[in-house]
Amino acid sequence: MARGLVLCSQTRTIAKLSFFLPYPKLWFKLHCHHHPCYGPQNIPSARVFCHCVSSQTLNLVDMAKYNEAFSRRMAMAGIKHHNRIALGVSGGPDSMALCVLAASWKTEGLYGFDNSGKFIDGLLAIIVDHGLRSESKDEASLVGNRVSEMGIRCKIVRCDWLNGKPKQGHLQESARDMRYKIFQDVCMQNQISVLLVAHHADDQAELFILRSSRDSGVLGLAGMAFTSQVFSSHTNFCNNDWKNHSLLLVRPLLDFSKEDMYKICQGSNRDWVEDPTNRSPLFARNRIRASLGNLLSGTFNFELQAVISACRRTRIYVDQICNSLIKQSITVMDQGYAVINLKTLNPSKFEDICLSKFITLVLQFVSQRQRPIRGSTSKLLLQYIRTIPCKTSLTAAGCYICPAPGSKGFKALVCCSVDCPLPSNVESFHTFSNVEEKHCFSDELEQIIANGKSYSNNNLVTNSSQVQFLDMRSQSVLDEALRLDVISESTHRNIISLQREEISHFKSKTDEVASGCESKQGTEHIAAFLSEPLLPGQTCYFMNRFIISWKLSKEISCKWFRGEPLSLSYLEGDGHCCCVNEDEMVAKVRTMIDADWLYLAELTKWPHSDNFEATRLPLTGKITCSDYSRLSAKVALKSLKSIPVAARKSIPVLVDDHGRLLSIPSIGFKHCPCMKASAVFKPRVPLGGGHSSFL
């Protein structure tokens, strides 16, 4: 397709387009032939492919200035020239500017082109074809060709909407979720640890207005992180260790404006795409972008960015406090629960905003439910953690919180609550071959994060006197900013006006949805069993928290039972217990229930027998086939006594097809000596949520 053309979605007719962008120093000359698709009120449904034409009076773009600023931000993120990097590319002016700067930065050092001589080594552009329009495939291909011309290798991936394409009301959100899932998958396949995206300062301004219209607190008003660690749904076996693949999401253009994006494209003579859906008033961001209009220049923009910067500085301070509190007062137990030492925590020393963020991080870690905690729930948790000694229990955000036994209320247990909506899916692992193991990328990411932290440590906010807006909602933030002369009366008035405009849209939309919809879905709780049986030798992730594996083995160890009489005469000639049929044996996983404890206690009461004799237990009707299960239960009960009752209910157990107990790996119980089972607490998202920076 030629430059400066648009493929009409209705008739496939090629039409020339022309429009002016609201940036005085840049103008784009196109004109439109008369066509029914392009009436004065119609926005073309296809993307507009633009070519920049500079005016005779336009000064040359200083690309050196932009390259220097980009290089500085990459250093702040801890990224070196040799690190492998992916770029999220849509073809718009923002992502094309990102391609220009990333390509220039990559070739600054000793790292040039790959062996083919066509593409820059260690740089990959990921283009997602959402497949929501008939032209999207051709458009993605055209964008791919343009990026390839810059020496950047491309990967085009088309969305597979297994459950049908998203509805209009959830279109942008669903497309974004799918896009980032694809980004993560492609990065993992190509062993890339860093993803750059092209969000800029104008995006931050839009987000500030959007969140302030929803009465967000100062942490939300801080906007998008400069760097953030994103955890994939894929878990891999690498270098003899289970590792969950994570990705460092970096936004190196947050200091740049939208006008800068156009200038960079112009200065490098690169074309871009204008997506007409970005002008649709159906979406909140588009409405805010249109309302901001020419305000994002001069005094208003300067003062708005100053408020955002102050919020980000507050966010840095709160994050520092939370990380310190986690290190000092949290103990994570192997059985999947956490203990908060309230005496060490000393809540009276810290602001509400810090304690609320702290307890949120702990609950998100234990439950692995990465949702924000707001409103009355947040207030309830804050009140609980400030009450020392704690004497009551509560259930919130997928967790059960109660006083730790024997602590006299000076320690609190945080356990996963199986009665709350939680991630209950079970996933199999991706296992690397020996060749692939040599190129594991987790070590590279750890080094990048360490580099970034070294830079961040030079910009610490040491005390609350250095920050503003602690414990304030959006209206209070603006009022305080006005009082401190961070913003002027006119800027304050304009922001309030933008807020009210968006609030009116939000309320009308909410009322419309509420009146037209009824809740059709009940609350989903933890599944009792795997959707599919777990075969011998297989490994899975249970509840995003435990790595579960089991197998049958001819090597039998009785070291746990030293000093105990034990007969293994019931073993058959092949070394397997006669109760085990390896070809038919499968396991399912569920959480522990009261009947499991009773069964273990029941097993311990049965007398020792010199010879194997199948015995049916009267309480459960289950069968014990050896002294081994009796002694294993005896050892397991001793371990179980050390685990608080509240924490036991989330411990994983393995059962057979008929629901009979096979193993409780966390406390060492197994019914058969030939069975080897393990349950390792390895949460998908670590305590604290992973690395992030708001520099």
SEBAMAR-257044 format. One line per field, with one value per residue (C-alpha): residue number from 1; residue in three letters; chain; x, y, z. Coordinates in steps of 0.5 Angstrom, whole numbers, plus 500, padded with zeros to 3 digits. Layout:
<nodes>
nr: c(NUM_...)
rest: c(ALA_...)
kette: c(A_...)
xx: c(X_...)
yy: c(Y_...)
zz: c(Z_...)
</nodes>
This chain:
<nodes>
nr: c(1_2_3_4_5_6_7_8_9_10_11_12_13_14_15_16_17_18_19_20_21_22_23_24_25_26_27_28_29_30_31_32_33_34_35_36_37_38_39_40_41_42_43_44_45_46_47_48_49_50_51_52_53_54_55_56_57_58_59_60_61_62_63_64_65_66_67_68_69_70_71_72_73_74_75_76_77_78_79_80_81_82_83_84_85_86_87_88_89_90_91_92_93_94_95_96_97_98_99_100_101_102_103_104_105_106_107_108_109_110_111_112_113_114_115_116_117_118_119_120_121_122_123_124_125_126_127_128_129_130_131_132_133_134_135_136_137_138_139_140_141_142_143_144_145_146_147_148_149_150_151_152_153_154_155_156_157_158_159_160_161_162_163_164_165_166_167_168_169_170_171_172_173_174_175_176_177_178_179_180_181_182_183_184_185_186_187_188_189_190_191_192_193_194_195_196_197_198_199_200_201_202_203_204_205_206_207_208_209_210_211_212_213_214_215_216_217_218_219_220_221_222_223_224_225_226_227_228_229_230_231_232_233_234_235_236_237_238_239_240_241_242_243_244_245_246_247_248_249_250_251_252_253_254_255_256_257_258_259_260_261_262_263_264_265_266_267_268_269_270_271_272_273_274_275_276_277_278_279_280_281_282_283_284_285_286_287_288_289_290_291_292_293_294_295_296_297_298_299_300_301_302_303_304_305_306_307_308_309_310_311_312_313_314_315_316_317_318_319_320_321_322_323_324_325_326_327_328_329_330_331_332_333_334_335_336_337_338_339_340_341_342_343_344_345_346_347_348_349_350_351_352_353_354_355_356_357_358_359_360_361_362_363_364_365_366_367_368_369_370_371_372_373_374_375_376_377_378_379_380_381_382_383_384_385_386_387_388_389_390_391_392_393_394_395_396_397_398_399_400_401_402_403_404_405_406_407_408_409_410_411_412_413_414_415_416_417_418_419_420_421_422_423_424_425_426_427_428_429_430_431_432_433_434_435_436_437_438_439_440_441_442_443_444_445_446_447_448_449_450_451_452_453_454_455_456_457_458_459_460_461_462_463_464_465_466_467_468_469_470_471_472_473_474_475_476_477_478_479_480_481_482_483_484_485_486_487_488_489_490_491_492_493_494_495_496_497_498_499_500_501_502_503_504_505_506_507_508_509_510_511_512_513_514_515_516_517_518_519_520_521_522_523_524_525_526_527_528_529_530_531_532_533_534_535_536_537_538_539_540_541_542_543_544_545_546_547_548_549_550_551_552_553_554_555_556_557_558_559_560_561_562_563_564_565_566_567_568_569_570_571_572_573_574_575_576_577_578_579_580_581_582_583_584_585_586_587_588_589_590_591_592_593_594_595_596_597_598_599_600_601_602_603_604_605_606_607_608_609_610_611_612_613_614_615_616_617_618_619_620_621_622_623_624_625_626_627_628_629_630_631_632_633_634_635_636_637_638_639_640_641_642_643_644_645_646_647_648_649_650_651_652_653_654_655_656_657_658_659_660_661_662_663_664_665_666_667_668_669_670_671_672_673_674_675_676_677_678_679_680_681_682_683_684_685_686_687_688_689_690_691_692_693_694_695)
rest: c(MET_ALA_ARG_GLY_LEU_VAL_LEU_CYS_SER_GLN_THR_ARG_THR_ILE_ALA_LYS_LEU_SER_PHE_PHE_LEU_PRO_TYR_PRO_LYS_LEU_TRP_PHE_LYS_LEU_HIS_CYS_HIS_HIS_HIS_PRO_CYS_TYR_GLY_PRO_GLN_ASN_ILE_PRO_SER_ALA_ARG_VAL_PHE_CYS_HIS_CYS_VAL_SER_SER_GLN_THR_LEU_ASN_LEU_VAL_ASP_MET_ALA_LYS_TYR_ASN_GLU_ALA_PHE_SER_ARG_ARG_MET_ALA_MET_ALA_GLY_ILE_LYS_HIS_HIS_ASN_ARG_ILE_ALA_LEU_GLY_VAL_SER_GLY_GLY_PRO_ASP_SER_MET_ALA_LEU_CYS_VAL_LEU_ALA_ALA_SER_TRP_LYS_THR_GLU_GLY_LEU_TYR_GLY_PHE_ASP_ASN_SER_GLY_LYS_PHE_ILE_ASP_GLY_LEU_LEU_ALA_ILE_ILE_VAL_ASP_HIS_GLY_LEU_ARG_SER_GLU_SER_LYS_ASP_GLU_ALA_SER_LEU_VAL_GLY_ASN_ARG_VAL_SER_GLU_MET_GLY_ILE_ARG_CYS_LYS_ILE_VAL_ARG_CYS_ASP_TRP_LEU_ASN_GLY_LYS_PRO_LYS_GLN_GLY_HIS_LEU_GLN_GLU_SER_ALA_ARG_ASP_MET_ARG_TYR_LYS_ILE_PHE_GLN_ASP_VAL_CYS_MET_GLN_ASN_GLN_ILE_SER_VAL_LEU_LEU_VAL_ALA_HIS_HIS_ALA_ASP_ASP_GLN_ALA_GLU_LEU_PHE_ILE_LEU_ARG_SER_SER_ARG_ASP_SER_GLY_VAL_LEU_GLY_LEU_ALA_GLY_MET_ALA_PHE_THR_SER_GLN_VAL_PHE_SER_SER_HIS_THR_ASN_PHE_CYS_ASN_ASN_ASP_TRP_LYS_ASN_HIS_SER_LEU_LEU_LEU_VAL_ARG_PRO_LEU_LEU_ASP_PHE_SER_LYS_GLU_ASP_MET_TYR_LYS_ILE_CYS_GLN_GLY_SER_ASN_ARG_ASP_TRP_VAL_GLU_ASP_PRO_THR_ASN_ARG_SER_PRO_LEU_PHE_ALA_ARG_ASN_ARG_ILE_ARG_ALA_SER_LEU_GLY_ASN_LEU_LEU_SER_GLY_THR_PHE_ASN_PHE_GLU_LEU_GLN_ALA_VAL_ILE_SER_ALA_CYS_ARG_ARG_THR_ARG_ILE_TYR_VAL_ASP_GLN_ILE_CYS_ASN_SER_LEU_ILE_LYS_GLN_SER_ILE_THR_VAL_MET_ASP_GLN_GLY_TYR_ALA_VAL_ILE_ASN_LEU_LYS_THR_LEU_ASN_PRO_SER_LYS_PHE_GLU_ASP_ILE_CYS_LEU_SER_LYS_PHE_ILE_THR_LEU_VAL_LEU_GLN_PHE_VAL_SER_GLN_ARG_GLN_ARG_PRO_ILE_ARG_GLY_SER_THR_SER_LYS_LEU_LEU_LEU_GLN_TYR_ILE_ARG_THR_ILE_PRO_CYS_LYS_THR_SER_LEU_THR_ALA_ALA_GLY_CYS_TYR_ILE_CYS_PRO_ALA_PRO_GLY_SER_LYS_GLY_PHE_LYS_ALA_LEU_VAL_CYS_CYS_SER_VAL_ASP_CYS_PRO_LEU_PRO_SER_ASN_VAL_GLU_SER_PHE_HIS_THR_PHE_SER_ASN_VAL_GLU_GLU_LYS_HIS_CYS_PHE_SER_ASP_GLU_LEU_GLU_GLN_ILE_ILE_ALA_ASN_GLY_LYS_SER_TYR_SER_ASN_ASN_ASN_LEU_VAL_THR_ASN_SER_SER_GLN_VAL_GLN_PHE_LEU_ASP_MET_ARG_SER_GLN_SER_VAL_LEU_ASP_GLU_ALA_LEU_ARG_LEU_ASP_VAL_ILE_SER_GLU_SER_THR_HIS_ARG_ASN_ILE_ILE_SER_LEU_GLN_ARG_GLU_GLU_ILE_SER_HIS_PHE_LYS_SER_LYS_THR_ASP_GLU_VAL_ALA_SER_GLY_CYS_GLU_SER_LYS_GLN_GLY_THR_GLU_HIS_ILE_ALA_ALA_PHE_LEU_SER_GLU_PRO_LEU_LEU_PRO_GLY_GLN_THR_CYS_TYR_PHE_MET_ASN_ARG_PHE_ILE_ILE_SER_TRP_LYS_LEU_SER_LYS_GLU_ILE_SER_CYS_LYS_TRP_PHE_ARG_GLY_GLU_PRO_LEU_SER_LEU_SER_TYR_LEU_GLU_GLY_ASP_GLY_HIS_CYS_CYS_CYS_VAL_ASN_GLU_ASP_GLU_MET_VAL_ALA_LYS_VAL_ARG_THR_MET_ILE_ASP_ALA_ASP_TRP_LEU_TYR_LEU_ALA_GLU_LEU_THR_LYS_TRP_PRO_HIS_SER_ASP_ASN_PHE_GLU_ALA_THR_ARG_LEU_PRO_LEU_THR_GLY_LYS_ILE_THR_CYS_SER_ASP_TYR_SER_ARG_LEU_SER_ALA_LYS_VAL_ALA_LEU_LYS_SER_LEU_LYS_SER_ILE_PRO_VAL_ALA_ALA_ARG_LYS_SER_ILE_PRO_VAL_LEU_VAL_ASP_ASP_HIS_GLY_ARG_LEU_LEU_SER_ILE_PRO_SER_ILE_GLY_PHE_LYS_HIS_CYS_PRO_CYS_MET_LYS_ALA_SER_ALA_VAL_PHE_LYS_PRO_ARG_VAL_PRO_LEU_GLY_GLY_GLY_HIS_SER_SER_PHE_LEU)
kette: c(A_A_A_A_A_A_A_A_A_A_A_A_A_A_A_A_A_A_A_A_A_A_A_A_A_A_A_A_A_A_A_A_A_A_A_A_A_A_A_A_A_A_A_A_A_A_A_A_A_A_A_A_A_A_A_A_A_A_A_A_A_A_A_A_A_A_A_A_A_A_A_A_A_A_A_A_A_A_A_A_A_A_A_A_A_A_A_A_A_A_A_A_A_A_A_A_A_A_A_A_A_A_A_A_A_A_A_A_A_A_A_A_A_A_A_A_A_A_A_A_A_A_A_A_A_A_A_A_A_A_A_A_A_A_A_A_A_A_A_A_A_A_A_A_A_A_A_A_A_A_A_A_A_A_A_A_A_A_A_A_A_A_A_A_A_A_A_A_A_A_A_A_A_A_A_A_A_A_A_A_A_A_A_A_A_A_A_A_A_A_A_A_A_A_A_A_A_A_A_A_A_A_A_A_A_A_A_A_A_A_A_A_A_A_A_A_A_A_A_A_A_A_A_A_A_A_A_A_A_A_A_A_A_A_A_A_A_A_A_A_A_A_A_A_A_A_A_A_A_A_A_A_A_A_A_A_A_A_A_A_A_A_A_A_A_A_A_A_A_A_A_A_A_A_A_A_A_A_A_A_A_A_A_A_A_A_A_A_A_A_A_A_A_A_A_A_A_A_A_A_A_A_A_A_A_A_A_A_A_A_A_A_A_A_A_A_A_A_A_A_A_A_A_A_A_A_A_A_A_A_A_A_A_A_A_A_A_A_A_A_A_A_A_A_A_A_A_A_A_A_A_A_A_A_A_A_A_A_A_A_A_A_A_A_A_A_A_A_A_A_A_A_A_A_A_A_A_A_A_A_A_A_A_A_A_A_A_A_A_A_A_A_A_A_A_A_A_A_A_A_A_A_A_A_A_A_A_A_A_A_A_A_A_A_A_A_A_A_A_A_A_A_A_A_A_A_A_A_A_A_A_A_A_A_A_A_A_A_A_A_A_A_A_A_A_A_A_A_A_A_A_A_A_A_A_A_A_A_A_A_A_A_A_A_A_A_A_A_A_A_A_A_A_A_A_A_A_A_A_A_A_A_A_A_A_A_A_A_A_A_A_A_A_A_A_A_A_A_A_A_A_A_A_A_A_A_A_A_A_A_A_A_A_A_A_A_A_A_A_A_A_A_A_A_A_A_A_A_A_A_A_A_A_A_A_A_A_A_A_A_A_A_A_A_A_A_A_A_A_A_A_A_A_A_A_A_A_A_A_A_A_A_A_A_A_A_A_A_A_A_A_A_A_A_A_A_A_A_A_A_A_A_A_A_A_A_A_A_A_A_A_A_A_A_A_A_A_A_A_A_A_A_A_A_A_A_A_A_A_A_A_A_A_A_A_A_A_A_A_A_A_A_A_A_A_A_A_A_A_A_A_A_A_A_A_A_A_A_A_A_A_A_A_A_A_A_A_A_A_A_A_A_A_A_A_A_A_A_A_A_A_A_A_A_A_A_A_A_A_A_A_A_A_A_A_A_A_A_A_A_A_A_A_A_A_A_A_A_A_A_A_A_A_A_A)
xx: c(500_503_504_499_493_488_484_477_474_467_469_476_477_484_483_487_486_488_488_491_494_493_501_503_510_508_503_501_498_493_486_480_476_469_467_461_466_468_463_464_461_464_471_474_474_481_487_490_497_501_507_510_511_515_513_519_519_520_527_531_529_535_535_541_537_532_537_541_535_533_540_539_533_535_541_536_532_539_539_545_547_548_541_536_530_523_519_511_509_502_505_502_507_509_511_515_518_520_523_527_530_531_535_539_541_542_547_551_555_559_553_551_547_546_549_544_547_539_537_540_542_538_532_525_519_512_506_499_494_488_483_478_477_478_484_488_492_494_495_500_504_505_507_512_515_516_519_524_526_529_533_529_527_519_514_507_502_494_490_486_479_477_471_469_471_470_464_464_464_470_474_480_481_480_485_490_490_491_496_500_499_502_508_510_509_513_519_519_519_525_528_528_527_526_519_519_513_511_507_509_508_501_499_500_496_490_491_491_485_481_484_482_475_474_477_484_489_496_499_494_495_502_500_504_511_517_519_515_516_510_510_508_503_508_513_519_524_531_538_535_530_523_523_517_518_518_519_521_516_520_517_523_519_515_519_517_510_506_509_516_513_511_518_522_518_519_526_528_523_519_511_506_499_493_488_481_478_483_478_472_468_466_472_474_481_479_474_479_484_479_478_485_486_490_491_497_502_505_503_497_502_508_504_500_506_509_503_504_511_510_505_510_515_510_509_517_517_511_514_521_517_513_519_523_517_516_523_523_516_514_516_513_512_513_506_504_502_505_506_506_510_506_511_516_512_510_504_504_510_507_502_496_498_504_500_495_499_504_498_495_502_502_495_496_502_499_492_496_490_493_487_487_484_479_474_471_475_482_479_478_485_488_484_486_493_493_490_495_495_490_484_479_480_477_477_478_481_482_485_484_487_488_492_498_497_502_503_499_496_503_503_498_497_495_493_490_482_479_472_474_474_481_485_484_487_492_497_503_510_514_521_527_532_539_541_536_538_544_541_536_534_532_539_540_533_536_542_538_534_540_543_536_536_543_541_534_538_541_534_531_526_529_523_516_518_520_514_507_500_500_494_490_484_484_481_485_491_489_487_494_497_494_496_503_503_505_499_495_488_487_490_486_480_481_483_476_472_476_474_467_466_469_465_458_460_462_456_451_455_455_447_446_450_446_439_441_445_443_449_449_455_456_462_467_471_477_476_476_480_484_480_485_488_496_499_506_512_507_508_503_502_496_492_498_502_504_509_506_509_509_512_513_519_523_527_524_527_525_529_523_521_528_527_520_518_516_515_515_514_508_512_511_517_518_519_512_507_501_496_499_498_502_499_492_494_493_492_488_489_485_486_486_479_477_476_484_486_481_484_491_489_485_491_496_491_491_496_503_502_508_505_501_494_489_484_478_478_471_470_472_471_478_484_490_495_501_505_508_502_501_508_507_501_504_510_505_501_507_508_501_501_506_502_496_489_487_493_492_486_490_495_495_493_493_488_486_480_475_477_482_488_494_499_500_507_507_507_511_505_504_500_505_512_513_510_515_511_512_509_513_511_513_508_507_508_513_512_512_509_516_521_518_520_517_523)
yy: c(500_507_512_517_513_509_503_504_499_499_499_497_503_507_514_520_523_530_533_538_536_540_542_548_546_540_540_534_535_530_531_527_525_526_519_517_514_520_525_531_527_520_518_513_506_504_507_513_512_518_521_528_534_539_547_551_555_549_548_542_537_536_529_529_532_526_521_523_524_517_514_517_514_507_508_509_503_499_497_496_496_488_487_484_488_488_494_494_497_499_503_510_516_514_507_509_514_509_505_510_512_505_503_509_507_500_501_507_501_495_492_493_488_481_475_477_484_486_487_490_485_484_488_485_489_486_488_485_484_485_482_487_489_486_491_489_484_488_494_490_488_495_497_491_493_500_498_492_498_501_495_492_485_484_479_480_476_476_475_469_471_464_466_471_478_483_487_495_497_493_493_497_493_487_489_491_485_481_485_484_477_476_481_476_470_473_475_468_465_469_469_477_480_487_490_498_501_508_512_519_525_527_520_521_527_524_518_523_527_520_517_524_523_517_520_516_517_520_513_512_520_518_515_509_507_508_501_495_487_484_476_471_466_461_458_454_449_452_451_445_451_453_460_464_468_476_481_488_493_500_507_511_516_519_525_526_530_528_533_530_524_527_531_525_521_528_528_521_522_516_515_513_510_515_510_513_509_514_519_516_519_512_511_515_517_519_524_527_527_531_536_537_540_546_546_541_547_553_554_549_543_545_545_539_535_538_536_529_529_531_525_520_523_521_514_513_514_510_504_505_505_498_495_496_494_487_486_487_485_479_472_467_460_454_452_458_463_469_472_479_481_487_489_490_493_498_501_508_510_510_514_511_511_507_501_501_499_495_490_490_487_482_480_480_476_470_470_471_475_482_486_493_493_500_503_500_493_498_502_495_492_499_499_491_492_498_495_491_486_484_479_478_475_477_475_480_480_473_472_470_474_472_472_468_462_463_470_474_478_481_477_476_470_472_465_464_463_458_461_467_468_466_464_456_455_449_450_445_447_449_445_448_443_443_447_452_452_455_461_462_470_470_472_477_481_480_484_489_490_491_496_500_499_502_508_509_508_515_518_516_520_519_522_524_532_531_529_532_530_524_521_525_524_527_533_535_534_539_544_543_544_550_552_551_555_548_550_557_558_558_551_549_551_547_541_541_543_537_532_534_533_526_524_526_521_516_517_516_510_507_508_505_499_498_499_494_489_483_479_472_470_467_468_463_459_455_449_442_438_439_440_434_429_429_423_421_425_431_438_443_450_450_456_460_458_451_447_440_434_426_420_413_410_403_407_406_410_409_414_417_411_409_406_404_396_396_390_391_384_386_389_385_383_389_393_397_396_391_397_401_400_405_404_406_411_418_424_430_436_440_443_440_439_437_429_429_430_425_420_421_421_414_411_412_408_402_396_394_388_383_381_385_385_389_393_397_403_403_411_412_406_407_402_402_397_397_399_405_409_408_411_416_419_419_423_428_429_432_436_438_441_446_449_454_451_457_456_448_449_452_446_442_434_429_424_419_418_416_421_417_421_419_424_431_433_439_435_429_424_419_413_408_408_408_415_421_427_435_441_447_454_458_464_467_474_475_479_486_485_485_491_498_505_511_516)
zz: c(500_498_503_505_503_507_506_506_511_507_500_500_496_496_498_500_506_509_516_521_527_533_534_531_529_525_519_515_508_506_502_501_495_496_498_503_508_510_511_516_522_520_523_518_521_518_520_517_514_515_512_515_511_514_512_509_516_520_524_524_529_534_534_539_544_544_543_549_554_551_553_560_561_559_564_570_568_569_561_558_550_550_553_549_548_545_543_543_537_534_528_531_532_539_538_531_535_540_535_532_539_541_534_535_542_541_535_539_543_540_539_531_526_527_523_517_517_516_523_529_534_540_538_537_535_537_533_535_530_534_529_530_523_516_514_521_518_512_516_521_515_513_520_520_513_516_522_518_514_520_521_527_527_527_530_528_532_531_537_538_541_543_547_542_540_546_546_545_552_554_548_550_556_553_547_552_556_550_547_554_554_547_549_555_551_545_550_553_547_545_552_552_559_557_554_552_551_548_554_554_559_555_557_564_564_561_567_572_570_569_576_579_577_580_587_587_592_591_590_584_582_581_574_571_573_570_570_573_574_570_572_566_567_565_570_567_569_568_571_576_579_578_576_574_568_569_564_566_563_561_559_557_554_560_560_552_550_544_540_541_538_532_532_532_527_523_524_522_516_519_517_522_523_526_529_528_534_539_537_539_545_547_551_557_555_548_551_556_551_547_553_554_547_547_555_554_553_556_564_565_562_566_573_572_571_577_581_578_579_587_587_584_589_595_591_592_599_601_597_601_607_605_603_609_614_610_611_618_620_616_616_610_612_607_608_605_610_613_620_622_628_630_636_631_626_631_627_631_628_620_616_614_607_608_613_608_602_607_609_601_599_604_603_595_596_601_596_590_588_585_586_589_596_597_601_607_607_607_613_617_615_617_624_625_624_629_634_639_642_636_639_633_626_620_613_607_600_600_606_613_619_626_632_632_637_643_641_646_640_638_632_626_622_614_611_604_605_601_602_598_591_589_583_583_576_575_570_567_567_561_561_558_554_556_550_552_559_557_555_561_561_569_571_566_568_576_574_570_576_581_576_576_584_584_581_585_591_589_589_596_599_607_611_610_610_603_600_599_599_604_606_601_596_589_591_597_593_588_594_597_591_590_597_596_589_585_581_579_580_573_573_579_576_569_572_576_570_567_573_573_565_566_572_569_563_568_572_566_564_570_571_564_565_572_569_563_566_572_575_572_575_582_586_584_590_590_586_590_585_578_572_569_573_575_572_575_573_572_575_576_579_584_586_583_590_590_585_586_583_584_582_583_585_587_591_598_604_611_615_618_622_625_632_629_627_620_615_608_606_602_597_590_586_582_588_588_593_591_592_587_579_576_569_572_578_578_583_584_588_593_599_606_610_617_614_612_620_622_617_620_627_625_622_628_632_628_631_628_624_622_615_610_611_608_613_612_617_620_620_613_610_607_606_609_606_611_617_613_612_620_621_616_619_626_623_619_625_629_623_623_630_629_623_626_625_620_616_615_610_604_604_598_598_593_592_588_583_588_593_597_601_597_600_604_602_606_612_609_609_604_603_600_600_593_592_592_592_593_594_594_596_590_589_582_584_590_597_595_588_584_582_580_580_579_578)
</nodes>
